[in-house]
């Protein structure tokens, strides 16, 4: 079911944050693999939300403004994660401010996840018909299998 996919992404994102934040290494370069994995995960998650989840939720348009806030937050978060991953992958990066960047990103990630855990999950459970949930799930799984 779609909620399982969404919640699994949230858990995986939190796990990657934990690994990066608790690493004994000091800089971007040592965390490059973690940031790259996080970038791939969150790009897939954001694409799934944009293409599979939010369009179906928009069919029950009584919450259009919060859904647009989720979409906007998702784009901003995806850009920040991609930027962090790019800086980590750049071996010439002398400005090793990963800790400050990481801690600016964390509350944005948590706020986005909280919005999805509350609003998106409740809309899926309360407002959608089984065929809408099935359509959303099939689309999301198809995207993940690519």
DSSP file (Angstrom, degrees, kcal/mol; ACC not computed):
  #  RESIDUE AA STRUCTURE BP1 BP2  ACC     N-H-->O    O-->H-N    N-H-->O    O-->H-N    TCO  KAPPA ALPHA  PHI   PSI    X-CA   Y-CA   Z-CA
    1    1 A X    >>        0   0    0      0, 0.0     4,-1.3     0, 0.0     3,-0.8   0.000 360.0 360.0 360.0 152.4    0.0    0.0    0.0
    2    2 A X  H 3>  +     0   0    0      1,-0.3     4,-2.5   131,-0.2     5,-0.2   0.835 360.0  59.7 -58.3 -37.6    1.2    3.5   -0.7
    3    3 A X  H 3> S+     0   0    0      1,-0.2     4,-2.8     2,-0.2    -1,-0.3   0.876 101.6  54.9 -61.8 -35.6    1.4    4.5    3.0
    4    4 A X  H <> S+     0   0    0     -3,-0.8     4,-2.1     2,-0.2    -1,-0.2   0.905 109.3  47.2 -62.0 -41.0    3.9    1.7    3.5
    5    5 A X  H  X S+     0   0    0     -4,-1.3     4,-2.2     2,-0.2    -2,-0.2   0.934 113.8  47.2 -66.1 -46.4    6.1    3.1    0.7
    6    6 A X  H  X S+     0   0    0     -4,-2.5     4,-2.1     1,-0.2    -2,-0.2   0.945 115.0  45.0 -60.6 -49.7    5.9    6.7    2.1
    7    7 A X  H  X S+     0   0    0     -4,-2.8     4,-2.3     1,-0.2    -1,-0.2   0.848 110.5  54.9 -66.1 -34.1    6.6    5.6    5.7
    8    8 A X  H  X S+     0   0    0     -4,-2.1     4,-2.6    -5,-0.3    -1,-0.2   0.902 107.8  49.7 -64.5 -41.0    9.5    3.4    4.5
    9    9 A X  H  X S+     0   0    0     -4,-2.2     4,-2.6     2,-0.2    -2,-0.2   0.910 110.0  51.2 -62.7 -42.1   11.1    6.4    2.8
   10   10 A X  H  X S+     0   0    0     -4,-2.1     4,-2.4     2,-0.2    -2,-0.2   0.929 111.7  46.5 -61.6 -45.0   10.7    8.5    5.9
   11   11 A X  H  X S+     0   0    0     -4,-2.3     4,-2.6     2,-0.2    -2,-0.2   0.924 112.5  49.7 -63.6 -44.6   12.4    5.8    8.0
   12   12 A X  H  X S+     0   0    0     -4,-2.6     4,-2.3     1,-0.2    -2,-0.2   0.905 111.0  50.2 -62.4 -41.0   15.2    5.3    5.5
   13   13 A X  H  X S+     0   0    0     -4,-2.6     4,-2.3     2,-0.2    -1,-0.2   0.920 111.4  47.8 -62.6 -44.1   15.7    9.1    5.4
   14   14 A X  H  X S+     0   0    0     -4,-2.4     4,-2.4     1,-0.2    -2,-0.2   0.894 110.4  52.7 -63.8 -39.4   15.9    9.3    9.2
   15   15 A X  H  X S+     0   0    0     -4,-2.6     4,-2.6     2,-0.2    -2,-0.2   0.912 109.4  48.5 -62.8 -42.4   18.3    6.4    9.2
   16   16 A X  H  X S+     0   0    0     -4,-2.3     4,-2.6     2,-0.2     5,-0.2   0.895 110.3  51.8 -65.7 -39.4   20.6    8.1    6.7
   17   17 A X  H  X S+     0   0    0     -4,-2.3     4,-2.9     2,-0.2     5,-0.2   0.930 110.8  48.8 -59.1 -44.9   20.5   11.3    8.8
   18   18 A X  H  X S+     0   0    0     -4,-2.4     4,-2.1     2,-0.2    -2,-0.2   0.925 111.6  48.4 -62.3 -46.0   21.4    9.4   11.9
   19   19 A X  H  < S+     0   0    0     -4,-2.6     4,-0.4     1,-0.2    -1,-0.2   0.923 115.6  43.9 -61.2 -44.6   24.3    7.6   10.1
   20   20 A X  H >< S+     0   0    0     -4,-2.6     3,-0.7     1,-0.2    -2,-0.2   0.915 115.8  47.1 -68.1 -42.1   25.7   10.9    8.7
   21   21 A X  H 3< S+     0   0    0     -4,-2.9    -1,-0.2    -5,-0.2    -2,-0.2   0.800 116.8  42.5 -71.1 -28.6   25.2   12.8   11.9
   22   22 A X  T 3< S+     0   0    0     -4,-2.1    -1,-0.2    -5,-0.2    -2,-0.2   0.346  84.8 124.9-100.5   5.8   26.8   10.2   14.1
   23   23 A X    <   -     0   0    0     -3,-0.7    -3,-0.0    -4,-0.4     8,-0.0  -0.336  61.6-137.7 -65.1 146.0   29.7    9.3   11.9
   24   24 A X  S    S+     0   0    0     -2,-0.0    -1,-0.1     2,-0.0     2,-0.1   0.629  77.2  99.7 -77.8 -13.3   33.2    9.6   13.4
   25   25 A X        -     0   0    0      1,-0.1    -2,-0.0     5,-0.1     3,-0.0  -0.348  65.9-146.8 -73.6 157.3   34.4   11.2   10.2
   26   26 A X        +     0   0    0     -2,-0.1    73,-0.2    72,-0.0     2,-0.2   0.680  61.0  40.8-102.2 -19.0   34.7   15.0   10.1
   27   27 A X  S  > S-     0   0    0     71,-0.1     4,-0.6     1,-0.1     3,-0.2  -0.610  82.1 -93.5-129.8-176.7   33.9   16.2    6.6
   28   28 A X  H >> S+     0   0    0      1,-0.2     3,-1.8    -2,-0.2     4,-0.7   0.930 113.6  60.2 -57.3 -49.8   31.9   16.1    3.5
   29   29 A X  H >4 S+     0   0    0      1,-0.3     3,-0.9     2,-0.2     4,-0.3   0.848 103.2  50.3 -55.7 -39.5   34.1   13.7    1.7
   30   30 A X  H 34 S+     0   0    0      1,-0.2    -1,-0.3    -3,-0.2    -2,-0.2   0.695 115.9  43.3 -73.0 -17.2   33.7   10.9    4.3
   31   31 A X  H <X S+     0   0    0     -3,-1.8     4,-2.7    -4,-0.6     5,-0.3   0.346  80.7 107.1-105.2   3.6   30.0   11.3    4.1
   32   32 A X  H <X S+     0   0    0     -3,-0.9     4,-2.5    -4,-0.7     5,-0.2   0.875  79.1  50.3 -54.5 -43.4   29.7   11.5    0.3
   33   33 A X  H  > S+     0   0    0     -4,-0.3     4,-2.5     2,-0.2    -1,-0.2   0.914 111.7  47.9 -63.1 -42.9   28.2    8.0    0.0
   34   34 A X  H  > S+     0   0    0     -3,-0.2     4,-2.5     2,-0.2    -2,-0.2   0.927 113.3  47.2 -63.1 -45.0   25.6    8.7    2.6
   35   35 A X  H  X S+     0   0    0     -4,-2.7     4,-2.4     2,-0.2    50,-0.2   0.873 111.9  51.0 -66.4 -35.8   24.6   12.0    1.1
   36   36 A X  H  X S+     0   0    0     -4,-2.5     4,-2.5    -5,-0.3    -2,-0.2   0.926 111.2  47.6 -65.2 -44.2   24.5   10.4   -2.4
   37   37 A X  H  X S+     0   0    0     -4,-2.5     4,-2.6     2,-0.2    -2,-0.2   0.902 112.4  49.6 -62.7 -40.6   22.2    7.6   -1.1
   38   38 A X  H  X S+     0   0    0     -4,-2.5     4,-2.9     2,-0.2     5,-0.2   0.898 109.6  51.8 -64.7 -40.9   20.0   10.2    0.6
   39   39 A X  H  X S+     0   0    0     -4,-2.4     4,-2.3     2,-0.2     5,-0.2   0.928 111.5  46.3 -61.2 -46.3   19.8   12.2   -2.6
   40   40 A X  H  X S+     0   0    0     -4,-2.5     4,-2.2     2,-0.2    -2,-0.2   0.929 114.5  48.2 -62.5 -45.2   18.7    9.2   -4.6
   41   41 A X  H  X S+     0   0    0     -4,-2.6     4,-2.4     1,-0.2    -2,-0.2   0.945 115.2  43.2 -59.9 -49.4   16.2    8.2   -2.0
   42   42 A X  H  X S+     0   0    0     -4,-2.9     4,-2.8     1,-0.2    -1,-0.2   0.811 110.7  54.4 -75.9 -27.5   14.7   11.6   -1.7
   43   43 A X  H  X S+     0   0    0     -4,-2.3     4,-2.6    -5,-0.2    -1,-0.2   0.934 111.8  45.8 -64.8 -45.2   14.6   12.3   -5.4
   44   44 A X  H  X S+     0   0    0     -4,-2.2     4,-2.2    -5,-0.2    -2,-0.2   0.902 114.7  48.6 -62.5 -41.0   12.7    9.0   -5.9
   45   45 A X  H  X S+     0   0    0     -4,-2.4     4,-2.7     2,-0.2    -2,-0.2   0.944 112.5  46.7 -64.7 -48.3   10.4    9.9   -3.0
   46   46 A X  H  X S+     0   0    0     -4,-2.8     4,-2.7     1,-0.2    -2,-0.2   0.902 112.4  50.4 -62.9 -41.5    9.7   13.4   -4.3
   47   47 A X  H  X S+     0   0    0     -4,-2.6     4,-2.7     2,-0.2     5,-0.3   0.918 111.0  49.7 -61.4 -42.8    9.1   12.2   -7.8
   48   48 A X  H  X>S+     0   0    0     -4,-2.2     4,-2.9    -5,-0.2     5,-1.6   0.923 111.8  47.8 -62.0 -44.1    6.6    9.6   -6.4
   49   49 A X  I  <>S+     0   0    0     -4,-2.7     5,-3.1     3,-0.2     6,-0.4   0.929 115.6  45.2 -62.5 -44.5    4.8   12.3   -4.4
   50   50 A X  I  <5S+     0   0    0     -4,-2.7     5,-0.3    -5,-0.2    -2,-0.2   0.878 126.2  28.2 -66.0 -39.3    4.6   14.6   -7.4
   51   51 A X  I  <5S+     0   0    0     -4,-2.7    -2,-0.2    -5,-0.2    -3,-0.2   0.767 134.0  20.8 -99.0 -27.8    3.5   12.0   -9.9
   52   52 A X  I  <5S+     0   0    0     -4,-2.9     4,-0.4    -5,-0.3    -3,-0.2   0.799 126.2  30.9-111.2 -39.9    1.6    9.4   -7.9
   53   53 A X  I  ><S+     0   0    0     -5,-1.6     4,-2.4    -4,-0.1     3,-0.4   0.954 113.9  46.4 -92.4 -57.9    0.4   10.8   -4.6
   54   54 A X  H  ><S+     0   0    0     -5,-3.1     4,-2.2     1,-0.2    -4,-0.1   0.852 108.4  55.5 -63.2 -36.9   -0.3   14.5   -4.9
   55   55 A X  H  4 S+     0   0    0     -6,-0.4     4,-0.5    -5,-0.3    -1,-0.2   0.904 111.7  44.5 -61.8 -37.7   -2.3   14.3   -8.1
   56   56 A X  H >4 S+     0   0    0     -4,-0.4     3,-1.2    -3,-0.4     4,-0.4   0.904 112.3  51.7 -71.9 -40.2   -4.7   11.7   -6.6
   57   57 A X  H >< S+     0   0    0     -4,-2.4     3,-1.6     1,-0.3     6,-0.2   0.850 101.1  63.0 -63.4 -32.0   -5.0   13.7   -3.4
   58   58 A X  T 3< S+     0   0    0     -4,-2.2     3,-0.5     1,-0.3    -1,-0.3   0.725  87.1  72.5 -64.7 -20.3   -5.8   16.8   -5.5
   59   59 A X  T <  S+     0   0    0     -3,-1.2     2,-0.7    -4,-0.5    -1,-0.3   0.769  96.5  50.5 -66.0 -24.2   -8.9   14.9   -6.6
   60   60 A X  S X  S+     0   0    0     -3,-1.6     3,-0.7    -4,-0.4     2,-0.3  -0.634  84.0 177.2-106.9  70.2  -10.3   15.6   -3.1
   61   61 A X  G >   +     0   0    0     -2,-0.7     3,-1.2    -3,-0.5     4,-0.2   0.219  45.1 106.6 -71.7  13.1   -9.4   19.2   -3.5
   62   62 A X  G 3  S+     0   0    0     -2,-0.3    -1,-0.3     1,-0.3     3,-0.1   0.596  88.4  42.5 -70.2  -5.6  -10.8   20.5   -0.1
   63   63 A X  G <> S+     0   0    0     -3,-0.7     4,-1.7    -6,-0.2    -1,-0.3  -0.246  71.4 136.9-129.2  46.1   -7.2   20.8    1.1
   64   64 A X  H <>  +     0   0    0     -3,-1.2     4,-2.0     1,-0.2     5,-0.2   0.891  69.2  53.1 -63.3 -42.2   -5.5   22.3   -2.0
   65   65 A X  H  > S+     0   0    0      1,-0.2     4,-2.0     2,-0.2    -1,-0.2   0.941 109.6  46.3 -64.6 -48.3   -3.4   24.9   -0.1
   66   66 A X  H  > S+     0   0    0      1,-0.2     4,-2.0     2,-0.2    -1,-0.2   0.873 111.3  53.9 -61.7 -33.6   -1.8   22.4    2.3
   67   67 A X  H  X S+     0   0    0     -4,-1.7     4,-2.3     2,-0.2    -1,-0.2   0.890 107.7  49.7 -66.6 -37.2   -1.1   20.1   -0.6
   68   68 A X  H  X S+     0   0    0     -4,-2.0     4,-2.7     2,-0.2    -1,-0.2   0.872 108.5  53.3 -68.1 -35.5    0.7   22.9   -2.5
   69   69 A X  H  X S+     0   0    0     -4,-2.0     4,-2.7     2,-0.2    -2,-0.2   0.890 109.3  49.2 -63.4 -39.2    2.7   23.6    0.7
   70   70 A X  H  X S+     0   0    0     -4,-2.0     4,-2.4     2,-0.2    -2,-0.2   0.925 111.7  48.5 -65.3 -44.3    3.8   20.0    0.7
   71   71 A X  H  X S+     0   0    0     -4,-2.3     4,-2.0     2,-0.2    -2,-0.2   0.922 113.7  46.5 -61.9 -44.9    4.7   20.1   -2.9
   72   72 A X  H  X S+     0   0    0     -4,-2.7     4,-2.4     1,-0.2     5,-0.2   0.924 113.1  49.1 -64.1 -45.7    6.7   23.3   -2.4
   73   73 A X  H  X S+     0   0    0     -4,-2.7     4,-2.5     1,-0.2    -1,-0.2   0.876 109.1  53.7 -60.7 -37.8    8.5   21.9    0.7
   74   74 A X  H  X S+     0   0    0     -4,-2.4     4,-2.5     2,-0.2    -1,-0.2   0.907 109.3  47.6 -64.4 -42.4    9.3   18.7   -1.2
   75   75 A X  H  X S+     0   0    0     -4,-2.0     4,-2.3     2,-0.2    -2,-0.2   0.928 113.2  47.8 -64.7 -45.5   11.0   20.7   -4.0
   76   76 A X  H  X S+     0   0    0     -4,-2.4     4,-2.2     1,-0.2    -2,-0.2   0.921 113.5  47.7 -61.9 -43.8   13.0   22.8   -1.6
   77   77 A X  H  X S+     0   0    0     -4,-2.5     4,-2.5     1,-0.2     5,-0.2   0.916 110.2  51.6 -64.1 -43.8   14.1   19.8    0.4
   78   78 A X  H  X S+     0   0    0     -4,-2.5     4,-2.4     1,-0.2    -1,-0.2   0.905 110.7  49.1 -60.7 -41.5   15.1   17.9   -2.8
   79   79 A X  H  X S+     0   0    0     -4,-2.3     4,-2.3     2,-0.2    -1,-0.2   0.904 111.6  48.7 -64.7 -41.8   17.2   20.8   -3.9
   80   80 A X  H  X S+     0   0    0     -4,-2.2     4,-2.4     2,-0.2    -2,-0.2   0.908 112.6  47.5 -66.1 -41.4   18.9   21.2   -0.6
   81   81 A X  H  X S+     0   0    0     -4,-2.5     4,-2.6     2,-0.2    -2,-0.2   0.920 112.2  49.8 -65.9 -43.0   19.7   17.5   -0.4
   82   82 A X  H  X S+     0   0    0     -4,-2.4     4,-2.4    -5,-0.2    -2,-0.2   0.895 111.1  50.1 -62.1 -40.0   21.0   17.5   -4.0
   83   83 A X  H  X S+     0   0    0     -4,-2.3     4,-2.4     2,-0.2    -2,-0.2   0.916 110.9  48.4 -64.9 -43.5   23.2   20.5   -3.2
   84   84 A X  H  X S+     0   0    0     -4,-2.4     4,-2.2     1,-0.2    -2,-0.2   0.916 112.5  48.7 -62.3 -43.4   24.6   18.8   -0.1
   85   85 A X  H  X S+     0   0    0     -4,-2.6     4,-2.1   -50,-0.2    -2,-0.2   0.895 110.9  50.8 -64.2 -39.9   25.3   15.6   -2.1
   86   86 A X  H  X S+     0   0    0     -4,-2.4     4,-1.1     2,-0.2    -2,-0.2   0.915 110.8  48.0 -65.5 -42.4   27.0   17.6   -4.8
   87   87 A X  H  < S+     0   0    0     -4,-2.4     3,-0.4     1,-0.2     6,-0.2   0.897 111.9  50.4 -64.5 -38.5   29.3   19.4   -2.4
   88   88 A X  H  < S+     0   0    0     -4,-2.2   -56,-0.3     1,-0.2    -1,-0.2   0.868 110.6  49.3 -66.7 -35.4   30.1   16.1   -0.7
   89   89 A X  H  < S+     0   0    0     -4,-2.1     2,-1.0    -5,-0.2    -1,-0.2   0.659  89.0  94.2 -78.4 -15.6   31.0   14.5   -4.0
   90   90 A X    ><  -     0   0    0     -4,-1.1     3,-1.8    -3,-0.4   -61,-0.1  -0.681  58.0-166.6 -83.1 104.3   33.2   17.5   -5.0
   91   91 A X  T 3  S+     0   0    0     -2,-1.0    -1,-0.2     1,-0.3   -62,-0.1   0.706  85.7  60.4 -64.5 -19.7   36.7   16.5   -4.0
   92   92 A X  T 3  S+     0   0    0     -3,-0.1     2,-0.8     2,-0.0    -1,-0.3   0.456  72.8 122.6 -87.0   0.5   38.0   20.1   -4.5
   93   93 A X    <   +     0   0    0     -3,-1.8   -64,-0.2    -6,-0.2   -65,-0.1  -0.498  29.9 170.4 -69.0 106.7   35.5   21.4   -1.9
   94   94 A X        +     0   0    0     -2,-0.8     2,-1.5     1,-0.1    -1,-0.2   0.709  58.7  82.9 -88.2 -22.9   37.7   23.1    0.6
   95   95 A X        -     0   0    0      1,-0.1     2,-1.8     2,-0.1    -1,-0.1  -0.647  62.3-174.9 -86.3  89.3   34.8   24.7    2.5
   96   96 A X        +     0   0    0     -2,-1.5     3,-0.3     1,-0.2    -1,-0.1  -0.496  29.6 139.7 -91.0  70.6   33.9   21.8    4.7
   97   97 A X     >  +     0   0    0     -2,-1.8     4,-2.2     1,-0.2     3,-0.3  -0.112  18.6 132.4-100.5  34.4   30.9   23.2    6.4
   98   98 A X  H  >  +     0   0    0      1,-0.2     4,-3.4     2,-0.2     5,-0.2   0.858  66.6  58.2 -57.8 -37.5   28.9   20.0    6.3
   99   99 A X  H  > S+     0   0    0     -3,-0.3     4,-2.2     1,-0.2    -1,-0.2   0.925 109.2  42.9 -62.6 -45.7   27.8   20.2    9.9
  100  100 A X  H  > S+     0   0    0     -3,-0.3     4,-1.4     2,-0.2    -1,-0.2   0.923 117.5  46.8 -65.1 -44.2   26.1   23.6    9.5
  101  101 A X  H  X S+     0   0    0     -4,-2.2     4,-1.9     1,-0.2     3,-0.3   0.925 112.1  51.2 -61.4 -44.9   24.5   22.5    6.2
  102  102 A X  H  X S+     0   0    0     -4,-3.4     4,-2.1     1,-0.2    -1,-0.2   0.896 110.7  47.7 -59.6 -43.6   23.4   19.2    7.7
  103  103 A X  H  X S+     0   0    0     -4,-2.2     4,-0.7    -5,-0.2    -1,-0.2   0.707 109.6  52.6 -78.0 -19.3   21.8   20.9   10.7
  104  104 A X  H  X S+     0   0    0     -4,-1.4     4,-0.7    -3,-0.3    -1,-0.2   0.830 112.9  46.4 -75.3 -34.4   20.0   23.5    8.5
  105  105 A X  H  X S+     0   0    0     -4,-1.9     4,-2.5    -5,-0.2     3,-0.3   0.871  99.0  69.2 -74.5 -39.1   18.6   20.6    6.4
  106  106 A X  H  X S+     0   0    0     -4,-2.1     4,-2.7     1,-0.2     5,-0.2   0.886  99.3  45.3 -55.0 -49.8   17.5   18.4    9.3
  107  107 A X  H  X S+     0   0    0     -4,-0.7     4,-2.4     1,-0.2    -1,-0.2   0.865 113.3  51.9 -65.7 -31.5   14.6   20.5   10.6
  108  108 A X  H  X S+     0   0    0     -4,-0.7     4,-2.2    -3,-0.3    -1,-0.2   0.919 111.2  47.5 -66.2 -42.1   13.3   21.0    7.0
  109  109 A X  H  X S+     0   0    0     -4,-2.5     4,-2.7     2,-0.2     5,-0.2   0.940 113.1  48.0 -61.6 -47.9   13.4   17.3    6.5
  110  110 A X  H  X S+     0   0    0     -4,-2.7     4,-2.5     1,-0.2    -2,-0.2   0.887 111.0  50.7 -63.3 -39.4   11.6   16.6    9.8
  111  111 A X  H  X S+     0   0    0     -4,-2.4     4,-2.3     2,-0.2    -1,-0.2   0.914 112.1  47.5 -64.3 -42.0    8.9   19.3    9.0
  112  112 A X  H  X S+     0   0    0     -4,-2.2     4,-2.3     2,-0.2    -2,-0.2   0.933 113.0  47.7 -64.4 -45.6    8.3   17.7    5.6
  113  113 A X  H  X S+     0   0    0     -4,-2.7     4,-3.0     1,-0.2    -2,-0.2   0.904 110.9  52.0 -62.2 -41.7    8.1   14.2    7.0
  114  114 A X  H  X S+     0   0    0     -4,-2.5     4,-2.2    -5,-0.2     5,-0.3   0.911 108.8  50.6 -62.0 -42.1    5.7   15.4    9.7
  115  115 A X  H  X>S+     0   0    0     -4,-2.3     4,-1.7     1,-0.2     5,-1.2   0.926 113.9  44.5 -60.3 -44.1    3.4   17.1    7.1
  116  116 A X  I  <>S+     0   0    0     -4,-2.3     5,-1.9     1,-0.2    -2,-0.2   0.904 112.2  52.2 -68.2 -39.8    3.4   13.9    5.1
  117  117 A X  I  <5S+     0   0    0     -4,-3.0    -1,-0.2    -5,-0.2    -2,-0.2   0.854 123.4  28.3 -64.1 -34.1    2.8   11.7    8.2
  118  118 A X  I  X5S+     0   0    0     -4,-2.2     4,-2.0    -5,-0.2     5,-0.2   0.938 130.7  26.1 -92.7 -66.1   -0.1   13.8    9.3
  119  119 A X  I  X5S+     0   0    0     -4,-1.7     4,-2.6    -5,-0.3     5,-0.2   0.961 126.2  41.5 -68.6 -53.0   -1.9   15.4    6.3
  120  120 A X  I  ><S+     0   0    0     -5,-1.2     4,-2.6     1,-0.2     5,-0.2   0.940 117.6  47.1 -63.7 -47.1   -1.0   13.0    3.5
  121  121 A X  H  ><S+     0   0    0     -5,-1.9     4,-2.4    -6,-0.2    -1,-0.2   0.918 113.8  47.7 -61.7 -43.3   -1.6    9.9    5.6
  122  122 A X  H  X S+     0   0    0     -4,-2.0     4,-2.9     1,-0.2     5,-0.4   0.899 111.8  50.1 -67.1 -38.0   -4.9   11.1    7.0
  123  123 A X  H  X>S+     0   0    0     -4,-2.6     4,-2.4    -5,-0.2     5,-1.0   0.921 111.5  48.7 -64.2 -42.2   -6.1   12.1    3.5
  124  124 A X  H  X5S+     0   0    0     -4,-2.6     4,-0.6    -5,-0.2    -2,-0.2   0.940 118.5  39.6 -61.6 -45.9   -5.2    8.8    2.1
  125  125 A X  H  <5S+     0   0    0     -4,-2.4    -2,-0.2    -5,-0.2    -1,-0.2   0.861 130.0  25.8 -72.8 -36.4   -6.9    6.9    5.0
  126  126 A X  H  <5S+     0   0    0     -4,-2.9    -3,-0.2    -5,-0.2    -2,-0.2   0.789 126.5  34.4-101.8 -31.0  -10.0    9.2    5.3
  127  127 A X  H  <5S+     0   0    0     -4,-2.4     2,-0.3    -5,-0.4    -3,-0.2   0.657  96.5  81.6-106.3 -17.9  -10.7   10.9    2.0
  128  128 A X     << -     0   0    0     -5,-1.0     2,-0.2    -4,-0.6   -71,-0.0  -0.639  67.5-130.5 -98.1 150.1   -9.7    8.4   -0.7
  129  129 A X    >>  -     0   0    0     -2,-0.3     4,-2.1     1,-0.1     3,-0.8  -0.551  34.0-105.3 -85.5 157.9  -11.7    5.6   -2.2
  130  130 A X  H 3> S+     0   0    0      1,-0.3     4,-2.5     2,-0.2     5,-0.2   0.851 120.7  54.5 -53.9 -37.5  -10.0    2.2   -2.5
  131  131 A X  H 3> S+     0   0    0      2,-0.2     4,-2.2     1,-0.2    -1,-0.3   0.848 107.5  50.4 -68.5 -31.3   -9.6    2.5   -6.3
  132  132 A X  H <> S+     0   0    0     -3,-0.8     4,-2.3     2,-0.2    -2,-0.2   0.908 111.6  47.4 -69.4 -42.0   -7.8    5.9   -5.8
  133  133 A X  H  X S+     0   0    0     -4,-2.1     4,-2.5     2,-0.2  -131,-0.2   0.907 112.4  50.3 -63.9 -42.0   -5.4    4.3   -3.3
  134  134 A X  H  X S+     0   0    0     -4,-2.5     4,-2.8    -5,-0.2     5,-0.2   0.918 110.3  49.2 -63.3 -43.5   -4.8    1.4   -5.6
  135  135 A X  H  X S+     0   0    0     -4,-2.2     4,-2.2     1,-0.2    -2,-0.2   0.919 112.6  48.2 -61.2 -44.1   -4.1    3.7   -8.5
  136  136 A X  H  X S+     0   0    0     -4,-2.3     4,-2.4     2,-0.2    -2,-0.2   0.915 113.3  47.7 -61.1 -45.2   -1.7    5.7   -6.4
  137  137 A X  H  X S+     0   0    0     -4,-2.5     4,-2.7     2,-0.2     5,-0.2   0.910 111.1  49.6 -65.9 -44.6    0.0    2.5   -5.2
  138  138 A X  H  X S+     0   0    0     -4,-2.8     4,-2.2     2,-0.2    -1,-0.2   0.915 112.9  47.5 -62.4 -43.5    0.4    1.0   -8.7
  139  139 A X  H  X S+     0   0    0     -4,-2.2     4,-2.0    -5,-0.2    -2,-0.2   0.931 113.0  48.4 -63.3 -45.4    1.9    4.2  -10.0
  140  140 A X  H  X S+     0   0    0     -4,-2.4     4,-1.9     1,-0.2    -2,-0.2   0.920 112.5  47.7 -62.3 -45.0    4.3    4.5   -7.1
  141  141 A X  H  X S+     0   0    0     -4,-2.7     4,-1.5     1,-0.2    -1,-0.2   0.895 110.2  53.2 -64.2 -39.0    5.4    0.9   -7.4
  142  142 A X  H  X S+     0   0    0     -4,-2.2     4,-0.5    -5,-0.2    -1,-0.2   0.886 108.8  49.4 -62.3 -39.0    5.9    1.2  -11.1
  143  143 A X  H >< S+     0   0    0     -4,-2.0     3,-0.7     1,-0.2    -1,-0.2   0.876 110.6  50.3 -67.1 -37.5    8.1    4.3  -10.6
  144  144 A X  H 3< S+     0   0    0     -4,-1.9    -1,-0.2     1,-0.2    -2,-0.2   0.757 104.6  57.9 -74.9 -24.6   10.2    2.4   -8.0
  145  145 A X  H 3<        0   0    0     -4,-1.5    -1,-0.2     1,-0.2    -2,-0.2   0.600 360.0 360.0 -81.7 -11.0   10.7   -0.6  -10.3
  146  146 A X    <<        0   0    0     -3,-0.7    -1,-0.2    -4,-0.5    -2,-0.1   0.492 360.0 360.0 -66.4 360.0   12.3    1.5  -13.1
